[in-house]
Amino acid sequence: MFDDLDAQYADFNFDIKAEQAKLEAADIIVLQYPFYWYSMPGLMHRWMEQVFQHGWSHGTSGHALEGKTWIASFTTGAPAFAYSREGMMRFELEDYLAPFKSMCILTGMHWGGFVATTGVSYGDRKPENEAATRAKLASHTEKLMALLAKA
């Protein structure tokens, strides 16, 4: 199943029970997003805040997500080198994923890893760059499929 939160909930008015039911039915949960200010976009973050409720996803009676696998799949505008100790961010991409790993611990999910494609910038969306961008995204899809096969 594929859900487009932007299309469904542009108003941030989530159907919490429906979203929880989708997660309960899944074995593997993949969040695909653009890396936005070192995390996921606000809509997705708000979705987590509202859907992952105490007593449902965590807490003494919250076990709905236990045993499921969580995978992060994202793109960045900055090139790979920017996300290195020597690059302008001074942190590696994996460092930014610590909150998701902690969330997996809290909810009893398995951290399934991540797939990141760097250097996918709005500024590069020009006709002459289309083939290169499509190749990057095809490679991203292949890496994600390989990660899913391991999960």
MIBA-75141 format. One line per field, with one value per atom (N, C-alpha, C, O): residue number from 0; residue in three letters; atom name; x, y, z. Coordinates in steps of 0.001 Angstrom, whole numbers, plus 500000, padded with zeros to 6 digits. Example, Ala and Ser with C-alpha at 12.3 -4.5 7.8 and 13.67 -1.06 7.14 Angstrom:
BEGIN
num [0,0,0,0,1,1,1,1]
residu [ALA,ALA,ALA,ALA,SER,SER,SER,SER]
atome [N,CA,C,O,N,CA,C,O]
u [513190,512300,513200,514236,512850,513670,512900,513409]
v [494310,495500,496700,496681,497750,498940,500030,501138]
w [507800,507800,507800,508465,507080,507140,507870,508039]
REM end
This chain:
BEGIN
num [0,0,0,0,1,1,1,1,2,2,2,2,3,3,3,3,4,4,4,4,5,5,5,5,6,6,6,6,7,7,7,7,8,8,8,8,9,9,9,9,10,10,10,10,11,11,11,11,12,12,12,12,13,13,13,13,14,14,14,14,15,15,15,15,16,16,16,16,17,17,17,17,18,18,18,18,19,19,19,19,20,20,20,20,21,21,21,21,22,22,22,22,23,23,23,23,24,24,24,24,25,25,25,25,26,26,26,26,27,27,27,27,28,28,28,28,29,29,29,29,30,30,30,30,31,31,31,31,32,32,32,32,33,33,33,33,34,34,34,34,35,35,35,35,36,36,36,36,37,37,37,37,38,38,38,38,39,39,39,39,40,40,40,40,41,41,41,41,42,42,42,42,43,43,43,43,44,44,44,44,45,45,45,45,46,46,46,46,47,47,47,47,48,48,48,48,49,49,49,49,50,50,50,50,51,51,51,51,52,52,52,52,53,53,53,53,54,54,54,54,55,55,55,55,56,56,56,56,57,57,57,57,58,58,58,58,59,59,59,59,60,60,60,60,61,61,61,61,62,62,62,62,63,63,63,63,64,64,64,64,65,65,65,65,66,66,66,66,67,67,67,67,68,68,68,68,69,69,69,69,70,70,70,70,71,71,71,71,72,72,72,72,73,73,73,73,74,74,74,74,75,75,75,75,76,76,76,76,77,77,77,77,78,78,78,78,79,79,79,79,80,80,80,80,81,81,81,81,82,82,82,82,83,83,83,83,84,84,84,84,85,85,85,85,86,86,86,86,87,87,87,87,88,88,88,88,89,89,89,89,90,90,90,90,91,91,91,91,92,92,92,92,93,93,93,93,94,94,94,94,95,95,95,95,96,96,96,96,97,97,97,97,98,98,98,98,99,99,99,99,100,100,100,100,101,101,101,101,102,102,102,102,103,103,103,103,104,104,104,104,105,105,105,105,106,106,106,106,107,107,107,107,108,108,108,108,109,109,109,109,110,110,110,110,111,111,111,111,112,112,112,112,113,113,113,113,114,114,114,114,115,115,115,115,116,116,116,116,117,117,117,117,118,118,118,118,119,119,119,119,120,120,120,120,121,121,121,121,122,122,122,122,123,123,123,123,124,124,124,124,125,125,125,125,126,126,126,126,127,127,127,127,128,128,128,128,129,129,129,129,130,130,130,130,131,131,131,131,132,132,132,132,133,133,133,133,134,134,134,134,135,135,135,135,136,136,136,136,137,137,137,137,138,138,138,138,139,139,139,139,140,140,140,140,141,141,141,141,142,142,142,142,143,143,143,143,144,144,144,144,145,145,145,145,146,146,146,146,147,147,147,147,148,148,148,148,149,149,149,149,150,150,150,150]
residu [MET,MET,MET,MET,PHE,PHE,PHE,PHE,ASP,ASP,ASP,ASP,ASP,ASP,ASP,ASP,LEU,LEU,LEU,LEU,ASP,ASP,ASP,ASP,ALA,ALA,ALA,ALA,GLN,GLN,GLN,GLN,TYR,TYR,TYR,TYR,ALA,ALA,ALA,ALA,ASP,ASP,ASP,ASP,PHE,PHE,PHE,PHE,ASN,ASN,ASN,ASN,PHE,PHE,PHE,PHE,ASP,ASP,ASP,ASP,ILE,ILE,ILE,ILE,LYS,LYS,LYS,LYS,ALA,ALA,ALA,ALA,GLU,GLU,GLU,GLU,GLN,GLN,GLN,GLN,ALA,ALA,ALA,ALA,LYS,LYS,LYS,LYS,LEU,LEU,LEU,LEU,GLU,GLU,GLU,GLU,ALA,ALA,ALA,ALA,ALA,ALA,ALA,ALA,ASP,ASP,ASP,ASP,ILE,ILE,ILE,ILE,ILE,ILE,ILE,ILE,VAL,VAL,VAL,VAL,LEU,LEU,LEU,LEU,GLN,GLN,GLN,GLN,TYR,TYR,TYR,TYR,PRO,PRO,PRO,PRO,PHE,PHE,PHE,PHE,TYR,TYR,TYR,TYR,TRP,TRP,TRP,TRP,TYR,TYR,TYR,TYR,SER,SER,SER,SER,MET,MET,MET,MET,PRO,PRO,PRO,PRO,GLY,GLY,GLY,GLY,LEU,LEU,LEU,LEU,MET,MET,MET,MET,HIS,HIS,HIS,HIS,ARG,ARG,ARG,ARG,TRP,TRP,TRP,TRP,MET,MET,MET,MET,GLU,GLU,GLU,GLU,GLN,GLN,GLN,GLN,VAL,VAL,VAL,VAL,PHE,PHE,PHE,PHE,GLN,GLN,GLN,GLN,HIS,HIS,HIS,HIS,GLY,GLY,GLY,GLY,TRP,TRP,TRP,TRP,SER,SER,SER,SER,HIS,HIS,HIS,HIS,GLY,GLY,GLY,GLY,THR,THR,THR,THR,SER,SER,SER,SER,GLY,GLY,GLY,GLY,HIS,HIS,HIS,HIS,ALA,ALA,ALA,ALA,LEU,LEU,LEU,LEU,GLU,GLU,GLU,GLU,GLY,GLY,GLY,GLY,LYS,LYS,LYS,LYS,THR,THR,THR,THR,TRP,TRP,TRP,TRP,ILE,ILE,ILE,ILE,ALA,ALA,ALA,ALA,SER,SER,SER,SER,PHE,PHE,PHE,PHE,THR,THR,THR,THR,THR,THR,THR,THR,GLY,GLY,GLY,GLY,ALA,ALA,ALA,ALA,PRO,PRO,PRO,PRO,ALA,ALA,ALA,ALA,PHE,PHE,PHE,PHE,ALA,ALA,ALA,ALA,TYR,TYR,TYR,TYR,SER,SER,SER,SER,ARG,ARG,ARG,ARG,GLU,GLU,GLU,GLU,GLY,GLY,GLY,GLY,MET,MET,MET,MET,MET,MET,MET,MET,ARG,ARG,ARG,ARG,PHE,PHE,PHE,PHE,GLU,GLU,GLU,GLU,LEU,LEU,LEU,LEU,GLU,GLU,GLU,GLU,ASP,ASP,ASP,ASP,TYR,TYR,TYR,TYR,LEU,LEU,LEU,LEU,ALA,ALA,ALA,ALA,PRO,PRO,PRO,PRO,PHE,PHE,PHE,PHE,LYS,LYS,LYS,LYS,SER,SER,SER,SER,MET,MET,MET,MET,CYS,CYS,CYS,CYS,ILE,ILE,ILE,ILE,LEU,LEU,LEU,LEU,THR,THR,THR,THR,GLY,GLY,GLY,GLY,MET,MET,MET,MET,HIS,HIS,HIS,HIS,TRP,TRP,TRP,TRP,GLY,GLY,GLY,GLY,GLY,GLY,GLY,GLY,PHE,PHE,PHE,PHE,VAL,VAL,VAL,VAL,ALA,ALA,ALA,ALA,THR,THR,THR,THR,THR,THR,THR,THR,GLY,GLY,GLY,GLY,VAL,VAL,VAL,VAL,SER,SER,SER,SER,TYR,TYR,TYR,TYR,GLY,GLY,GLY,GLY,ASP,ASP,ASP,ASP,ARG,ARG,ARG,ARG,LYS,LYS,LYS,LYS,PRO,PRO,PRO,PRO,GLU,GLU,GLU,GLU,ASN,ASN,ASN,ASN,GLU,GLU,GLU,GLU,ALA,ALA,ALA,ALA,ALA,ALA,ALA,ALA,THR,THR,THR,THR,ARG,ARG,ARG,ARG,ALA,ALA,ALA,ALA,LYS,LYS,LYS,LYS,LEU,LEU,LEU,LEU,ALA,ALA,ALA,ALA,SER,SER,SER,SER,HIS,HIS,HIS,HIS,THR,THR,THR,THR,GLU,GLU,GLU,GLU,LYS,LYS,LYS,LYS,LEU,LEU,LEU,LEU,MET,MET,MET,MET,ALA,ALA,ALA,ALA,LEU,LEU,LEU,LEU,LEU,LEU,LEU,LEU,ALA,ALA,ALA,ALA,LYS,LYS,LYS,LYS,ALA,ALA,ALA,ALA]
atome [N,CA,C,O,N,CA,C,O,N,CA,C,O,N,CA,C,O,N,CA,C,O,N,CA,C,O,N,CA,C,O,N,CA,C,O,N,CA,C,O,N,CA,C,O,N,CA,C,O,N,CA,C,O,N,CA,C,O,N,CA,C,O,N,CA,C,O,N,CA,C,O,N,CA,C,O,N,CA,C,O,N,CA,C,O,N,CA,C,O,N,CA,C,O,N,CA,C,O,N,CA,C,O,N,CA,C,O,N,CA,C,O,N,CA,C,O,N,CA,C,O,N,CA,C,O,N,CA,C,O,N,CA,C,O,N,CA,C,O,N,CA,C,O,N,CA,C,O,N,CA,C,O,N,CA,C,O,N,CA,C,O,N,CA,C,O,N,CA,C,O,N,CA,C,O,N,CA,C,O,N,CA,C,O,N,CA,C,O,N,CA,C,O,N,CA,C,O,N,CA,C,O,N,CA,C,O,N,CA,C,O,N,CA,C,O,N,CA,C,O,N,CA,C,O,N,CA,C,O,N,CA,C,O,N,CA,C,O,N,CA,C,O,N,CA,C,O,N,CA,C,O,N,CA,C,O,N,CA,C,O,N,CA,C,O,N,CA,C,O,N,CA,C,O,N,CA,C,O,N,CA,C,O,N,CA,C,O,N,CA,C,O,N,CA,C,O,N,CA,C,O,N,CA,C,O,N,CA,C,O,N,CA,C,O,N,CA,C,O,N,CA,C,O,N,CA,C,O,N,CA,C,O,N,CA,C,O,N,CA,C,O,N,CA,C,O,N,CA,C,O,N,CA,C,O,N,CA,C,O,N,CA,C,O,N,CA,C,O,N,CA,C,O,N,CA,C,O,N,CA,C,O,N,CA,C,O,N,CA,C,O,N,CA,C,O,N,CA,C,O,N,CA,C,O,N,CA,C,O,N,CA,C,O,N,CA,C,O,N,CA,C,O,N,CA,C,O,N,CA,C,O,N,CA,C,O,N,CA,C,O,N,CA,C,O,N,CA,C,O,N,CA,C,O,N,CA,C,O,N,CA,C,O,N,CA,C,O,N,CA,C,O,N,CA,C,O,N,CA,C,O,N,CA,C,O,N,CA,C,O,N,CA,C,O,N,CA,C,O,N,CA,C,O,N,CA,C,O,N,CA,C,O,N,CA,C,O,N,CA,C,O,N,CA,C,O,N,CA,C,O,N,CA,C,O,N,CA,C,O,N,CA,C,O,N,CA,C,O,N,CA,C,O,N,CA,C,O,N,CA,C,O,N,CA,C,O,N,CA,C,O,N,CA,C,O,N,CA,C,O,N,CA,C,O,N,CA,C,O,N,CA,C,O,N,CA,C,O,N,CA,C,O,N,CA,C,O,N,CA,C,O,N,CA,C,O,N,CA,C,O,N,CA,C,O,N,CA,C,O,N,CA,C,O,N,CA,C,O,N,CA,C,O,N,CA,C,O,N,CA,C,O,N,CA,C,O,N,CA,C,O,N,CA,C,O,N,CA,C,O,N,CA,C,O,N,CA,C,O]
u [500835,500000,500881,501913,500479,501203,500249,499150,500641,499842,500623,501824,499949,500524,499902,498796,500626,500086,499769,498783,500587,500321,498962,498210,498648,497379,496195,495127,496379,495284,495036,493893,496114,495996,496709,497378,496569,497216,496772,497479,495596,495076,495514,495115,496338,496849,495725,495924,494572,493438,493422,492735,494174,494387,493217,492590,492929,491987,492820,493347,492930,493872,493563,494472,492321,491959,492289,492788,492011,492329,493830,494291,494598,496056,496615,497540,496065,496513,496188,496992,495020,494638,495587,495934,496012,496970,498294,498888,498744,500001,499875,500805,498743,498529,498555,498999,498083,498027,499383,499558,500323,501633,502622,502570,503520,504653,505885,506699,505996,507116,506543,505635,507078,506633,507807,508869,507599,508630,508119,507044,508868,508533,509469,510688,508885,509625,509407,508270,510501,510350,511608,512684,511459,512651,513229,512491,514519,515204,515053,515593,514338,513939,514366,513846,515289,515845,516256,515914,516998,517633,516654,516975,515481,514491,513444,513705,512270,511157,510372,510483,509591,508771,507754,507398,507301,506389,505112,504657,504518,503286,503511,502680,504613,504905,505198,504787,505894,506201,504914,504727,504045,502761,501924,501244,501977,501284,501751,500935,503062,503597,503133,502742,503178,502768,501329,501018,500456,499049,498699,497851,499337,498991,499657,499038,500887,501616,501210,501940,500055,499498,499897,499995,500124,500409,499231,498075,499525,498480,498156,497492,498621,498454,499815,500025,500731,502044,503097,504113,502862,503844,503140,501954,503862,503285,502974,503155,502511,502288,501261,501343,500301,499297,499434,498579,500476,500652,501604,502821,501056,501879,501554,501978,500812,500311,501416,501198,502586,503655,504771,505715,504662,505717,505968,505037,507246,507652,507649,508139,507109,507109,508489,509270,508781,510069,509849,508923,510702,510643,511847,512981,511602,512670,512482,511370,513556,513539,514091,515118,513409,513814,513690,512590,514809,514731,515771,516727,515537,516462,516919,516222,518099,518607,518951,519249,518905,519335,520850,521444,521465,522917,523611,523044,524825,525576,526055,526055,526458,526876,527981,527936,528961,530092,529633,530260,528559,528060,527702,527805,527278,526894,528038,527889,529163,530337,530961,530620,531862,532531,533306,533475,533770,534550,533675,534134,532452,531558,530927,531177,530118,529574,528597,528399,527984,527047,527774,527271,528954,529782,529182,529708,528094,527461,527165,526961,527144,526780,525266,524620,524708,523264,522736,521690,523445,522986,522845,522001,523657,523549,522175,521652,521603,520304,519150,518025,519411,518359,518198,517364,518980,518891,517479,517054,516723,515357,514473,513632,514653,513851,514249,513400,515532,515987,515433,515031,515415,514846,513356,512842,512657,511231,510986,510015,511859,511727,511884,511141,512820,513015,511765,511277,511254,510081,508857,508092,508670,507467,507647,506683,508860,509107,509266,509183,509495,509733,511201,512055,511479,512852,513296,512552,514481,515066,515560,516471,514964,515321,516379,516785,516835,517855,517272,516120,518112,517667,518302,519337,517641,518169,518124,517082,519241,519304,519936,520927,519357,519935,520206,519294,521455,521869,521956,521983,521998,522180,520968,521108,519780,518545,517939,517141,518330,517979,516939,516940,516056,515094,515813,515334,516949,517719,518206,518499,518292,518763,517629,517875,516415,515266,515157,514334,516030,516086,516039,516478,515517,515426,516753,516773,517850,519143,519626,520548,519013,519395,518410,518611,517364,516297,516801,516436,517614,518100,518937,518798,519792,520623,519766,520023,518758,517866,517087,516954,516573,515840,516749,516304,517997,518939,519170,519226,519305,519476,518265,518401,517092,515881,515671,515159,516055,515977,516935,516596,518120,519080,518541,518708,517903,517308,516273,516246,515434,514400,515031,514560,516083,516768,517337,517232,517934,518494,517389,517548,516273,515153,514596,514300,514452,513941,514885,514426,516186,517161,517032,517114,516832,516669,515378,515349,514317,513047,513175,512569,513952,514135,514824,514605,515644,516336,515451,515680,514440,513609,512703,511950]
v [498826,500000,501239,501278,502226,503487,504610,504696,505454,506611,507883,507948,508876,510195,511150,511653,511392,512247,513644,514245,514171,515503,515552,516512,514526,514512,514275,514858,513431,513086,514103,514348,514696,515492,516846,517257,517513,518827,519788,520742,519527,520371,519914,520506,518858,518297,517694,517458,517445,516866,515362,514893,514612,513189,512353,512684,511275,510263,509264,508299,509502,508763,507270,506451,506914,505484,504792,503666,505461,504861,504711,503694,505703,505631,504535,503822,504403,503346,501974,501048,501843,500558,500185,499013,501154,500887,500384,499441,501017,500600,499217,498414,498946,497632,496526,495413,496830,495835,495602,494613,496488,496413,495587,495553,494925,494262,495166,495193,495902,496815,498197,498351,499190,500572,501353,501451,501905,502710,504138,504384,505064,506467,507048,507047,507542,508158,509658,510127,510409,511852,512590,512001,513874,514689,515064,515428,514974,515351,516859,517617,517288,518680,519210,518776,520122,520651,519518,519506,518575,517488,516469,515754,516403,515431,515259,515519,514821,514669,515979,516804,516176,517390,517484,516479,518696,518965,518147,517675,517964,517186,515759,515215,515155,513786,513718,512776,514698,514726,514860,514174,515734,515922,514641,514285,513954,512672,511696,511040,511611,510717,511148,510317,512447,512943,512568,512255,512594,512316,510831,510354,510102,508697,507793,506837,508073,507244,507678,508398,507228,507653,506707,505493,507309,506532,505601,506018,504360,503366,502610,501574,503121,502406,501955,500765,502885,502540,502309,501661,502825,502706,502879,503204,502665,502699,501279,500328,501139,499799,498999,497772,499664,498933,499190,498759,499870,500199,499257,499389,498298,497279,497105,496122,498035,497868,497747,497161,498292,498306,497291,497168,496586,495645,494622,494059,494398,493400,493868,493160,495042,495581,496159,496415,496359,496919,498319,498552,499238,500638,500914,500613,501485,501856,503312,503739,504060,505453,505492,504881,506205,506336,507809,508361,508451,509893,510391,509700,511607,512302,513583,514146,514023,515307,516200,515719,517482,518419,518538,518684,518475,518620,517346,516257,517480,516297,515456,515914,514239,513286,513843,513668,514505,514992,515965,516043,516695,517642,516924,517501,515656,514868,513936,512715,514551,513830,514673,515845,514088,514839,516035,517046,515904,516973,517941,519026,517581,518403,519527,519673,520310,521500,521173,522011,519996,519652,519128,519249,518551,517996,516752,516257,516255,515031,514148,514632,512852,511905,511700,511940,511263,511082,510188,510472,509127,508202,508892,508500,509908,510631,511278,511356,511730,512397,511420,511846,510143,509140,508593,507718,509095,508619,508724,507796,509810,509850,508725,508208,508338,507249,505912,505059,505747,504520,504444,503375,505583,505619,505320,504627,505843,505577,504092,503541,503443,501999,501263,500319,501671,501049,501245,500296,502459,502778,501967,501521,501777,501113,499606,498910,499107,497679,497302,496127,498306,498001,497703,498046,497060,496796,497932,498344,498431,499434,498679,497856,498956,498249,498936,498421,500098,500831,501954,502354,502450,503582,503534,502906,504219,504454,505959,506589,506524,507965,508218,507589,509132,509591,511076,511868,511435,512817,513579,512995,514891,515729,515798,515995,515636,515751,517100,517204,518115,519488,520065,519770,520890,521607,522458,522620,522994,523839,523106,523724,521780,520977,520479,519748,520860,520392,521209,522112,520835,521464,520352,519236,520631,519581,518874,517662,519606,518986,518048,517260,518127,517258,516111,515291,516051,515074,513634,512837,513291,511906,511525,510421,512419,512132,511975,511099,512816,512724,511418,510748,511057,509784,508601,507644,508663,507583,507495,506398,508645,508653,508030,507234,508412,507907,506419,505699,505951,504522,503743,502669,504289,503655,503624,502634,504705,504768,503648,502949,503491,502454,501071,500237,500815,499522,499256,498143,500276,500120,499862,499044,500562,500351,498941,498281,498481,497125,496084,495086,496297,495371,495376,494324,496546,496636,495951,495263,496139,495482,493956,493237,493475,492028,491429,490261,492212,491749,491799,491078,492658,492894,491721,491766]
w [500000,500000,500000,500671,499262,499181,499560,499011,500470,500869,500610,500869,500106,499870,500884,500683,501974,503030,502526,502953,501625,501073,500389,500563,499618,498885,499822,499634,500819,501712,502811,503196,503315,504532,504448,505396,503348,503207,504306,504632,504872,505950,507340,508343,507403,508665,509517,510708,508941,509663,509401,508494,510190,509974,510473,511479,509766,510231,511026,510474,512295,513137,513161,513027,513326,513381,512060,512059,510930,509623,509448,508930,509869,509761,510665,510277,511853,512746,512165,512270,511557,510950,509818,509670,509020,507939,508508,507985,509573,510192,510825,510760,511427,512033,510979,511257,509777,508704,508034,507322,508252,507587,508399,509628,507686,508339,508287,509210,507184,506969,506687,505870,507366,507186,506610,507227,505421,504765,504681,504132,505211,505035,503988,504155,502911,501804,501895,501933,501931,502104,501661,501559,501402,501193,502562,503477,502688,503923,504065,503259,505061,505188,506547,507575,506559,507798,508743,509925,508175,508924,509488,510437,508916,509359,508263,507089,508665,507731,507675,508582,506634,506541,507686,508301,507954,509065,509024,510066,507848,507739,508226,508954,507835,508236,509736,510414,510233,511665,512474,513479,512035,512733,512658,513620,511519,511359,512447,513095,512635,513675,515058,515877,515314,516631,516956,518105,515968,516215,516133,516888,515232,515020,516058,516526,516417,517372,518795,519476,519204,520486,521616,521439,522780,523985,524226,524154,524509,524701,523421,523460,522291,521019,520498,520264,520316,519773,520848,520598,522014,523094,524441,524494,525493,526834,527285,526525,528501,529043,528253,528211,527628,526846,525344,524570,524926,523511,522817,522945,522076,521428,519947,519340,519355,517986,516933,515873,517215,516215,516503,515723,517592,517965,516862,516284,516587,515608,514164,513284,513908,512542,512244,513160,510985,510570,510014,509237,510417,509994,509098,509468,507925,506997,506592,506282,506596,506132,504711,504417,503848,502445,502094,502114,501773,501568,500568,500216,500137,499242,499924,500768,499538,500039,498853,497760,499085,498055,498017,496949,499181,499274,498791,498880,498285,497832,499013,500155,498726,499757,500652,501870,500067,500866,501960,503016,501718,502727,504019,505102,503908,505069,505479,505535,505757,506250,507347,507506,508094,509172,508622,509303,507387,506769,505975,505619,505695,504886,505685,506882,505019,505670,506805,507685,506818,507890,509138,510255,508935,510010,510666,511664,510110,510596,509397,508283,509642,508593,508615,509635,507510,507431,508544,509128,508836,509873,511229,512034,511490,512757,512920,514032,511839,511888,512112,512375,512014,512134,513550,513784,514486,515877,516453,517141,516209,516757,516230,516965,514964,514408,515038,515301,515272,515926,517353,517814,518043,519396,519370,520249,518361,518223,518012,518530,517256,517057,518376,518648,519183,520496,521353,521966,521396,522206,521796,522651,520499,519991,519770,519452,519935,519727,518268,517912,517416,515999,515775,516593,514657,514238,513330,512440,513543,512643,511414,511511,510270,509041,508214,507173,508664,507939,507102,507265,506195,505382,504008,503785,503103,501762,501553,501740,501171,500925,499567,499196,498851,497593,497750,497990,497612,497822,496500,495417,496633,495456,494539,493332,495112,494333,494707,495638,493971,494319,493361,492166,493912,493071,492035,490913,492412,491501,490263,489239,490361,489231,488336,487376,488636,487843,486555,486407,485653,484337,483305,483583,482127,481096,480836,480618,480857,480567,481684,481470,482871,483997,484226,485122,483434,483676,483638,484502,482676,482567,483788,484315,484234,485405,486660,487486,486800,487957,487927,488950,486761,486643,486994,487629,486589,486904,488411,488968,489073,490527,491223,492152,490752,491391,491108,491965,489927,489622,490528,491024,490737,491629,493063,493776,493472,494809,494963,495976,493957,493992,494094,494867,493331,493390,494788,495303,495392,496740,497760,498666,497604,498520,498367,499363,497155,496922,497519,498076,497413,498013,499539,500173,500123,501580,502015,503035,501248,501554,501474,502269,500529,500368,501604,501924,502290,503495,504733,505705,504684,505887,506201,507174]
REM end
